[in-house]
Amino acid sequence: MTVRIGLGYDIHRFQEGRPLKVGGVEVPWPRGLAGHSDADVLLHAIMDALLGAAGYKDIGHHFPPHDPAYAGADSLALLGQVVDLVRKKGLRVGNVDAVVLAQEPVLAPYLEGMRHRIASALGVGEGRVNIKAKSPEGLGELGQGQGMAALAVAILEEV
């Protein structure tokens, strides 16, 4: 069996007056992430990993940030569109492993909900999705609480 591997990364600043969505889950927090869509940093990293593994261009090409059609878009719905693109190439998701980097808020209580929603959107069992949260330990802009980043690796298998 042939497998393809993709790497995704995303980063967003915090912004007042927006809800915080991470991994398709709304996290109670006074600031959300700035962006054209819902700015779900984790889902954006996963989408880029999937697109890369399938040999497509990044999410900015598929969902341009200047296109009004994607203003406030639900990234979970966009993930579904990416999965459709992957399937059109005769590929299926093998697994996804991702990490969210944020000083705050503490994301541990929300990780299982994220895993559940992401697995459902990918059409795979929850055992094929792993989500971790790490603190930057006060280092750099993320460590100073200015934003959140995520990294993801995806393995696609030929059907």
Phi, psi and chi 1 to 4 in degrees:
 res  aa     phi    psi   chi1   chi2   chi3   chi4
   1 MET       -  134.8  173.6 -169.7  -37.3      -
   2 THR   -90.6  135.3  -59.2      -      -      -
   3 VAL  -120.9  153.6  -62.7      -      -      -
   4 ARG  -126.6  139.4  -60.9  173.0   63.7  128.6
   5 ILE  -117.4  137.2  -60.8  170.1      -      -
   6 GLY  -131.0  149.6      -      -      -      -
   7 LEU  -119.1  134.4  173.4   66.2      -      -
   8 GLY  -127.8  150.5      -      -      -      -
   9 TYR  -146.0  144.4  169.9   79.0      -      -
  10 ASP  -153.0  156.2 -162.4   32.9      -      -
  11 ILE  -149.8  140.7 -172.3  168.2      -      -
  12 HIS  -142.0  146.9  -72.0  -85.3      -      -
  13 ARG   -80.3  154.6  -69.2 -174.5  177.4  -79.6
  14 PHE   -75.0  151.1  -79.0  119.7      -      -
  15 GLN  -143.9  134.8  179.1 -179.9  -26.9      -
  16 GLU   -65.2  150.1  -63.2  -69.2  -27.3      -
  17 GLY    80.5   11.5      -      -      -      -
  18 ARG  -122.9  147.2  -72.8 -177.9   58.4  115.0
  19 PRO   -73.2  150.8   22.6  -28.5      -      -
  20 LEU   -96.8  113.3  177.5   58.7      -      -
  21 LYS  -114.3  128.2  -73.8 -172.5   80.7  175.4
  22 VAL  -137.0  123.7 -176.1      -      -      -
  23 GLY    62.3   28.4      -      -      -      -
  24 GLY    80.8    5.7      -      -      -      -
  25 VAL  -114.1  133.3  172.3      -      -      -
  26 GLU   -81.6  122.4 -168.0  160.2  -34.7      -
  27 VAL  -103.4  123.3  176.4      -      -      -
  28 PRO   -63.5  116.0  -11.2   20.7      -      -
  29 TRP  -163.4  144.5 -168.0 -113.4      -      -
  30 PRO   -68.8  -15.0   17.6  -25.2      -      -
  31 ARG  -129.2  142.7  -61.6  177.9  -65.3  160.9
  32 GLY  -103.3 -167.5      -      -      -      -
  33 LEU  -103.3  138.4  -66.0  170.4      -      -
  34 ALA   -75.8  136.8      -      -      -      -
  35 GLY   172.8  169.0      -      -      -      -
  36 HIS   -72.9  -42.6 -174.0   64.7      -      -
  37 SER   -89.3 -149.8   66.9      -      -      -
  38 ASP   -76.9   -3.0   63.6    6.9      -      -
  39 ALA    61.2   34.6      -      -      -      -
  40 ASP   -73.0   96.0 -170.1  -38.5      -      -
  41 VAL   -59.4  -37.4   68.8      -      -      -
  42 LEU   -68.7  -47.7  175.6   56.5      -      -
  43 LEU   -65.4  -33.8  -65.3 -176.7      -      -
  44 HIS   -64.7  -41.7  -67.8 -175.4      -      -
  45 ALA   -65.0  -41.4      -      -      -      -
  46 ILE   -64.9  -42.7  -69.0  170.8      -      -
  47 MET   -60.5  -43.8  -75.0 -172.1  -87.6      -
  48 ASP   -64.0  -36.8  -97.3  -15.0      -      -
  49 ALA   -64.5  -44.7      -      -      -      -
  50 LEU   -64.4  -46.3  -66.7  166.8      -      -
  51 LEU   -61.7  -42.3  -70.3  165.9      -      -
  52 GLY   -63.2  -44.3      -      -      -      -
  53 ALA   -62.9  -32.9      -      -      -      -
  54 ALA   -84.3   -6.3      -      -      -      -
  55 GLY    85.5   18.6      -      -      -      -
  56 TYR   -94.6  165.5  -72.1  110.7      -      -
  57 LYS   -71.5  171.7  -66.1  179.7  179.6  179.8
  58 ASP   -71.9  174.3   68.5   12.2      -      -
  59 ILE   -63.5  -28.7   62.0  171.8      -      -
  60 GLY   -62.8  -28.9      -      -      -      -
  61 HIS   -74.4  -41.0  175.4   80.4      -      -
  62 HIS   -81.2  -32.7  -66.4  -85.6      -      -
  63 PHE  -131.9   74.9  -47.6  110.4      -      -
  64 PRO   -57.6  135.1  -18.8   29.0      -      -
  65 PRO   -67.5  -15.9   19.2  -26.9      -      -
  66 HIS   -92.6   -5.0   58.1  -85.7      -      -
  67 ASP   -83.3  119.1 -172.4  -26.1      -      -
  68 PRO   -60.8  -19.4    4.4   -7.2      -      -
  69 ALA   -63.0  -22.6      -      -      -      -
  70 TYR  -106.2    7.3  -58.6  110.5      -      -
  71 ALA   -63.3  119.7      -      -      -      -
  72 GLY    71.3   13.4      -      -      -      -
  73 ALA   -59.1  145.8      -      -      -      -
  74 ASP   -79.1  114.7  179.0   -5.8      -      -
  75 SER   -65.7  -24.0  -67.9      -      -      -
  76 LEU   -65.8  -38.4 -148.9   49.6      -      -
  77 ALA   -67.5  -39.4      -      -      -      -
  78 LEU   -64.0  -38.0  -60.8  179.8      -      -
  79 LEU   -59.4  -40.4  178.1   58.2      -      -
  80 GLY   -59.3  -38.2      -      -      -      -
  81 GLN   -67.4  -37.3  -68.4 -179.9   40.5      -
  82 VAL   -65.3  -42.2  168.4      -      -      -
  83 VAL   -60.0  -39.1  170.4      -      -      -
  84 ASP   -61.2  -42.2  -71.4  -17.2      -      -
  85 LEU   -61.5  -42.9  -72.0  171.9      -      -
  86 VAL   -60.5  -45.7  165.1      -      -      -
  87 ARG   -64.5  -34.7  -71.5 -177.4 -179.6  145.6
  88 LYS   -63.3  -22.6  -75.4  179.3 -176.5  173.2
  89 LYS   -90.2    7.2  -82.0 -140.0  171.2  169.3
  90 GLY    75.6   29.8      -      -      -      -
  91 LEU  -121.2  156.6  -59.1  165.4      -      -
  92 ARG  -135.6  156.9   68.3  174.7  173.3 -138.3
  93 VAL   -72.3  125.3  176.3      -      -      -
  94 GLY   -85.8  -56.0      -      -      -      -
  95 ASN  -164.6  163.4   75.4  -63.7      -      -
  96 VAL  -132.1  134.1  168.8      -      -      -
  97 ASP  -127.6  129.0 -174.9   33.8      -      -
  98 ALA  -142.3  156.8      -      -      -      -
  99 VAL  -135.4  136.6   60.5      -      -      -
 100 VAL  -105.0  132.9 -179.3      -      -      -
 101 LEU  -109.3  116.0  -58.2  161.5      -      -
 102 ALA  -158.5  137.4      -      -      -      -
 103 GLN   -69.1  -41.7 -170.0   66.0   36.9      -
 104 GLU  -154.6  155.6   51.5 -172.6    6.0      -
 105 PRO   -78.6  168.2   31.2  -35.7      -      -
 106 VAL   -70.7  123.4  173.3      -      -      -
 107 LEU   -99.8   -9.9  -64.2  174.2      -      -
 108 ALA   -49.1  -42.5      -      -      -      -
 109 PRO   -66.1  -12.8  -18.1   28.6      -      -
 110 TYR  -108.6   -5.2  -52.4   98.7      -      -
 111 LEU   -62.9  -41.0  -64.3  177.8      -      -
 112 GLU   -65.8  -38.8  -77.4  -54.6  -50.3      -
 113 GLY   -62.8  -40.9      -      -      -      -
 114 MET   -62.0  -48.0  -67.6  176.1 -164.3      -
 115 ARG   -58.2  -43.5 -167.3  172.6  122.1 -172.8
 116 HIS   -61.5  -48.6  173.8   75.9      -      -
 117 ARG   -66.4  -40.0  -73.4  178.5 -177.7 -117.1
 118 ILE   -68.2  -45.3  -68.1  165.9      -      -
 119 ALA   -58.8  -42.2      -      -      -      -
 120 SER   -62.2  -45.0  179.3      -      -      -
 121 ALA   -65.4  -32.6      -      -      -      -
 122 LEU   -81.8  -16.4  -63.9  175.5      -      -
 123 GLY    74.6   32.7      -      -      -      -
 124 VAL  -128.9  165.8  -59.7      -      -      -
 125 GLY   -70.0  154.6      -      -      -      -
 126 GLU   -61.4  -24.4  -70.7 -177.0   24.8      -
 127 GLY   -67.2  -10.6      -      -      -      -
 128 ARG   -97.9    4.1  -68.3 -179.5  177.4 -110.7
 129 VAL  -126.6  127.3  176.6      -      -      -
 130 ASN  -127.2  127.3 -169.9   39.8      -      -
 131 ILE  -125.3  131.7  -51.9  -62.4      -      -
 132 LYS  -126.3  155.9  -58.5  170.9  -66.3  -66.1
 133 ALA  -125.0  133.9      -      -      -      -
 134 LYS  -129.9  148.1  -61.3  -72.8 -178.4 -176.0
 135 SER   -94.4  139.3  166.5      -      -      -
 136 PRO   -77.3    6.2    7.6   -5.0      -      -
 137 GLU    56.9   37.2  -57.5  -65.8  -24.6      -
 138 GLY    78.0    4.2      -      -      -      -
 139 LEU   -89.8  137.2  -63.2  173.5      -      -
 140 GLY    67.2 -169.4      -      -      -      -
 141 GLU   -64.1  -39.1  -68.1  175.7  -19.8      -
 142 LEU   -65.1  -40.9  -66.4  177.3      -      -
 143 GLY   -67.3  -20.2      -      -      -      -
 144 GLN   -92.0    8.4  -65.2  168.3   11.7      -
 145 GLY    76.1   23.1      -      -      -      -
 146 GLN   -85.3  -13.9  -66.1 -178.3   28.8      -
 147 GLY  -177.2 -162.3      -      -      -      -
 148 MET  -145.8  145.3 -171.3  176.4  -75.8      -
 149 ALA  -132.0  163.4      -      -      -      -
 150 ALA  -148.2  146.7      -      -      -      -
 151 LEU  -123.6  143.9  -67.4  158.2      -      -
 152 ALA  -144.4  146.8      -      -      -      -
 153 VAL  -122.9  135.4  175.6      -      -      -
 154 ALA  -126.5  140.2      -      -      -      -
 155 ILE  -113.1  127.1  -67.2 -177.6      -      -
 156 LEU  -110.7  144.1  -61.0  179.5      -      -
 157 GLU  -116.4  145.6  -55.3  165.3  -20.2      -
 158 GLU   -71.3  139.6  -70.7 -177.4   -9.5      -
 159 VAL   -77.7      -  177.4      -      -      -
